[in-house]
């Protein structure tokens, strides 16, 4: 599955959670494209698999799913990245509330597993 990921700067406490997301994606052999902004915050200790870097103006028409990691602002930024391409977006909330990014940290593993199991198709 070809997946694009966008997020914002995160603190050290969030690094293991972010790493866990990428671990799951790697286990499922996802082909990753990471936003140039988010890739600056990732280190090889967090994401161990290969990935492409894309810029917001890049055509993401070959992407099957877009994952937004952050809060509602990050999700709105992500929508700008995909434009009119109608790529489904999974918003993972790393903040407190999350009106738009509705998957919580606790629900992330199950949501990603359901995704790869085809539960959302």
Secondary structure, DSSP 8 states (H G I E B T S, - for coil): -EEEEEE----HHHHHHHHHHHHHHHHTT-EEEEEHHHHTT--TTT--S-EEEE-TTS--TT-SEEEEEESHHHHHHHHHHHTTS--EEEEEE-SS--SSS-B-GGGHHHHHHHHHTTTT-
